[in-house]
Amino acid sequence: MEFPIFKANFKGMKVSNMAANLIGSEIIKIGNEVNELIRNGAQICNLTIGDFDPNHYPIPKELQEGITEAYLKNNTNYPPANGEMSLRKSIADFLLSKGNLTYSTDEILVAGGSRPLIYATYLALLDPGDKVVFPIPSWNNNHYCHLTAAVPVMVETSAENNFMPTASDIAAHLKGATLLALCSPLNPTGTMFTQKDLAEICDLVLAENASRTADEKPLYIMYDQVYWTLTFGEHKHYDPIHLRPALRNYTIYIDGISKSFAATGVRVGWAFGPQAVIDKMKAILGHVGAWAPKAEQIATAAFLKNDQAIENFMSPFKSQIKSSLDALYTGFQNLKREGIPVDAIEPMGAIYLTVKVAIQGMKTADGKVLENSMDITSYILSHAQLAMVPFSAFGLTKHSAWFRLSVGAANEATILASFERLKKAIAELS
């Protein structure tokens, strides 16, 4: 018996308004284009994706061995919805010993990386139409607002303050807001809050909550500190609860092993905060099924208790990242001293360098005008074989001359070799 072949008519197919208007990740789009060039044989210095090349930055061997052992012991069934108790206990101990933060296992939620936890924070706190205040440049808060039908209030920051927000930047926007989304060290800039700036912002949140009635939702802080162990030199990480303990009931932290231990693909993240909120986030993610794999959880629980292994890993790991960031920073400063229209902000934390490439309005050899940041991105990629992400992917306008460079997927030799190409490419402009 033959069956008729039905052809789907996609032209009239309808989807939700949310899905129809969802914008894909600009960073992944650029990264995919770069990877396609590399597959076709191009030699690219790829400074786009905030990831680690495991050939340059392998995960700690104790963590790797622990994952393998956990699988060999058949730890392949569902983990508890809020995470293995052994892992939540290890996280609590790790936060206390390394971060001087005291949280119980019931105030900690484990998931498959930090992204589901950020999404769960949004879903647990926000109703459609609620306001979310966040500084720009900023990673993905605009997309999470779209997914939850929240209203984004984007607060532009300045290079003069290392693209970190100040209380004066934020003050006018907090009235009636439900969530203030902050990150330090910051993706995309690699810069950090000073103690003074963060303390003043915390005071604004406390004052705003004091002005609200018992019937109103408070103003919460979501504090993404997934890069907090990666700080360099004299720069110190600060967080809301240390500066203002009264914010404990209003702050949800986002954290995990993805950046601290180069374990982006291992997918073990955690949130911690007031139990009433954490419980709702657990229920949400229980329906989504966004658990970290059980074997990875068991291995991470053991690794976080191994202080010597952590120390042995972190010292050379941070040194390697800093060396690459310093090489980038020095290279751009050298070009600047030669009169080339570039600049860079000193790296403070994370794996990113903020650079300025001020060639907008200049013409290429074939007469094309570089009108915006995407034109600049494309030109530098094709003529200098250097791939970077414009700050327009993080909320700034397409006319911004600032870019994010990530050192996780490139070694120092590759970075150093890119400067002569960059210098030549800019020199060819008129």
N, C-alpha and C positions, 0 to 999 in steps of 0.2 A: 504494500500500500504506500502510495506517495503522499507526502504531506506538503501543503502549500507553503511557499516561502513568504514570510511577511517582512516587509521592509519598514523600519521605523521612520516616521516622519518627524524629524527633530525640529523642523522649522516652527511648528506650532507648539512645541513642548514647553510647559510652564514649570518653573521651580519657585521656591520661596523668594521673597524680595531680598532677604538676607543673603541667600546664595547667589542670586542674580547680580547683586551689587558688590559681592565680596571681591576684594583685590588680593591677588596672590602676593607672596613674599617677593619684594623687589630684590632682596639680597640673594635669595635662591635663584631668581631669574638671571641675575648677573653671573652668579657662580656657575650656573648651567652653561651659559654662553662661553665662559672661560674654559670649562671642562671640555666642551666640544672642540675648541681650538687646540687644546692640549692633545686630545685624542687624534686630531688630524696632524699632529707633529709639531705644533708651535711650541717654542720654548718660552713659557710665560712665568713671570714671578707673580704668583697668585696670592694676593693679600686681601681676599674678599671674605670668605666664610669664617665665622668665629668658631673654628673647629681646630682640632689638633691632628696633624699627620702622624699616625702611630709609628712610622719609620723614624721620625725625628723625636717624637714625644710618646713613647710607649707608656701604658699604665703601669703602676707599681707591680713588680713581679709577685709580691705576696698576694695582692688582690687578684691577679690573673690566676695564680695557682689555687687560690681559694674558690674562685668561680668554677674552675675545672673540677676540683674535688667535690664541690656541692652537686654538680651535675652527675658525677660518678656515683654519688650516694643517692641518686634518684630524687633530688629535690626539684621535681618538675610539676607539682600540683599547685593549685591556687594558694597564694599567700593570704593572710588576714587582710581585710579591706583597708585597714589603716596602717598596715606594714607589720613585718615580723617583730614580735616583742623584743627579741634579742637586738635587732637593729635600732628600734626606737630607744632602747636603753643605752646602746652605744652612742647614738646621736646625742642623747641628753648628757652623757658623760663628756663627749667631745665638745659640746657647746659650753659646758661648765669649765672644763680644763683649758680649752683654747680661746674661748670667747667670753668667759666669765658671765655667761647667761644661764639662769636657772629655770629649766622647764621640765615638767613631768612627762612621762611617756604618753599620757592622755592628751597632752597639748602638742603632740607631734604627729604629723601625717606624712606617710611615705607614698611616693607615686613614681611613675615612669619618667623621671626627669622633672625639670622645673616648669616646663610649659603647661602640663595638665594642672599643676598647682596654681599657677597664675590664673588660668581659666576658671578653676574652681573658686578662687577668691572672688573673681568678678561675679560669678553666678551666685555665690552665697550672699554677697553683700548688696548687689545692685538690682533694682527693678528697671524695666524699660523707661527711659527718660531721665534716670538719675545722672548726675554730673560726675565725671571723673576728671580730676585735674592732674596734669602731668607736664613736666618740662619737655621741650624739644631742643636738640635732637633726643630721641627716645626710641627704644627698641620695642616695637609691636603693640604698644598700648592702644594705638589707633585701631588696630585690627581687633583687639579684644573688646574694645568699645562697640565696634560694628557687630561682632558676634553676639553681644548681649543687649544690643539696642540701647546702650548707654550713650550719653552725650559727652563727647570729648571736649575738654577745655585745654587747649594746647598753649603752654606758656613758653614763649621764645626766650632763650638764654643768650648770653654773649660770650664771645671769645675772651673778652677781658676778664671774665670770671671763670675761665676754663670750661665754659658751657655747662657749669653747674648752677642750679637755681638758687636764688637768695630769697629771704623772707619778703623783701620789697617786690620781687618779681611775682610772688605767689599771693600776697596778702589780699589783693582785690578780688580774687577768684574763689575763695573758700566758702563764702556765704552760700548755704544751701547745697554744697557738694557732699557726696557720700564717700568718695574715695580720693585719696592723694597718692599717686603711684610714684615712688622714688626708687632710685638705684644708685648704689655706690659700692665699689668702683663702677663707673658708668660705662655701659655699652650704649653708644658706640665710641666714646671719647677717650677712655682710659684715664679719665680724671676722677677726682674724689671730692667729697664734702670736706670742708674744714669743720673743726669743732664748732666754731662760732656760727657759721651759716646753718648747719643742721640744728643746733640748739635753738636758734631764732625761729626756724620753721616749726620745730616742735612746740614752741611757745604759742605760735599762731594756732596750731591745731587744738591745744589745750584751751585756749581762750574761746575758740569757735565752739567747742563742745560744751564749755561752761555756759554759753549763751543759748543753748538749745533746751527745749522742754523734754520731759520724760517720754512724750509721745513721738518725738522726732528720732529718726535714725541718727546716730552719731557720725562724725567724720572719722573714717578709718585711714590708716596709713598702710599701704602695701610696700614693704621694704625689701627689694630684691638685692641680696648681698651674696649672690652666687660666686662672685669674684673676690670675696673679702680676704681670703688667705693670700692672694696675689697682689701684694703691695710692695713698693720698692723704696729704698733709701729711707729718708726721714718721714715719709708719708705714712700716716696712721689711719686705720679704719675706725670710723665712728658709727654708732647705731642709735636709734631713738631711745630705747629703754635705758641704756647706760646714761644718756644725757638727761632724760626726763622719765623716771620710773612710773610716774602717773599715767603714762601712755600705754602701759602694759595691756590694758583691756581694749585698746584701740589699734594695735599694731600686729600685722601678720607678716612674718618673715618668709622669704623664699630662699632656699639654699639647696646644696647637693654636692655630689662628687664630680660633676661633669667638667668643671673648670679647675677645681682645686687639685684634682689628681689626673687630669688629661683624659677623663673617662666619659667623653661625650656620648659614645655609643653604648655604654653600659647601662644607661638609663636608670639611675637611682637618684632621686631628688627628694627633698623634704620641705614641708612648711611647718612653722610653729607659731603659736599665738594663743589667744583666749580659747579655752576649750569649747565654749558654745559655738564659736565660728568654725573651729577645726572639725567639730562633730558634723556640722552641716556640709562642710567640704568633703568629709569622708563619705557621707551619704550620696552626694552628687557623683563623686568618682567611683563609688561602688556600682552605680548604674552605668557609668561609662566604661568601667573595666580598665581603668588606666593604671593598673598596678605595675610596679617594678617586678621583674621576674624573681621568683623565690630564690633561686640559686645565687643570683647577684646580690640579693638582700642579705643572705646568710654570709656571703664572702665579705660584703661591706661591713657587716656587724663585727666580724673578726678583725678586719683591717683597721677600723677606727679605734680599736683597743690597743693596737700595736704601735705605741709611741715611737719606738726606735725605727720601725719601718717607715712611719710617716716622716720622721726627721731625715732619714737617709734618702727618701725620695724628694722631699720638698726643697732641700738646699740646692742640689744641682738643677732641679727643674726650674726653680725661680731664677737661678743664675743664668740659665740658658735663655729663658724668655727675656730677662732684662738685657742680656747682651744683644739680642736681636732688636729689641726696641731701641736701645741706645745707638745701635748701628744705623737704624732708620732715622732717628732724630738727628744724629750728627751729620748724616748725609744730607738731609734737607737744610740744616743750618749752614753747611758748607756751600750748598747751591745758593742759598739766600745771600751769603757774603759775596758771592761772585756776581750778584746783581740779577739773578734769575728770580722771577716773581713767584716764589714759594715761601712757605713758612711751616712751622710745626710747634705744637705745644708739648712741653716736657712730659714724658710718660710717668705716670704715678702708680697705676695699678692695672689689673686685667691684662689683656693681650693685644691692646689696641694703641695706635698712635693717631692723633688728630693732625692732619696736614692741610695746608692751604695751597691750592694751585690756581693762581689768579691769572688765567689766560683767556678768560671769557672776552669775546669781542675780537680776538685775534683771528687771523686768516691762515689756513693751511696752504701748502705749496700749490694746490690745485684750486685755490680761491674760495674754499668753503669757510664760512664764518662759524666759529665755535660759540654758539648762542647761549648754551646752558650747560648745566653740570653733566648731563648725559652725553652731550657732544664732547665734553672734555674727557669723560670716562672712556668713551669709544676711541677718541684720538690717542690718548695715552696708552690704551691697550694695544692698538694696532701699530703704533709707531715706536713705543718704548717697551712693548711686551710687559707692561706693568699693569696689574689688575687691582682696582680699588673700588670702594663703594662710596657714592656721593651722599652727603648728608640729606639730600632730597629724599632718600630712601628712609630717613628717620624723622621726617616731618618738616624739615626746612624747605624753602622754596627751591625751584629748579635753577634759580640764579645764584644759589649759594656756591661759594668757591671752596668750601670745606669738604673733606673726605675722611673716611675711616680706612685705616690700613691695619690688617690683622696679621700677626706674625706666627700664628699657630701652624700654618701649613707650608711654611717656607724656611729653609735654613739660612744662616747668616751669610754664607758665601753667595747664595742666590740673590739675597737682598742687596749686598754690596755691588754685585755685578750690574744691577739695574740702574744705577745712578748715571753712568755715562750715557746709557740709552735715553734716559729721561732728559738729561741735559741737551743732548743732540736733538731730540724731538721738539723741545721747546724752542731751541735756537732756530729751527726751521720755520717757525711761525713769523708772521709779519703783522 
